[in-house]
Amino acid sequence: MTVTIWHNPNCSTSRKVLEALRGRGLEPAVVEYLKTPPDRAALTSMLERMGAKPSDILRRRGNDELLAGGPDDQALLELMLKHPVLIERPIVATPKGAVLCRPAERLEEVL
């Protein structure tokens, strides 16, 4: 099974999900999205796979200044492209779909 995780190694939930994948014998493609941010096509594609809008994967915590004025989803997409820290993690994609694994137990939805 092909598995991809948008991962932040500094995040305990992201590390937990990566460990759970490896514990099942899966070696996912690890995308450290803060080091290698997604381009518009990748972010849009992931949102489509998730059936989600940018606001559904928005990391609000610690980003008040970037989110001032309550941007709409199109503006959020632009902000996420410029500031990938706004993308909540971890996101896992498999042939069964893609999901934001918060809480980590949501991983089961795509395995």
Helices and strands as residue ranges (DSSP letters): E 4-7, H 12-23, E 29-32, H 40-50, G 54-57, H 73-82, G 84-86, E 91-94, E 97-100, G 104-110
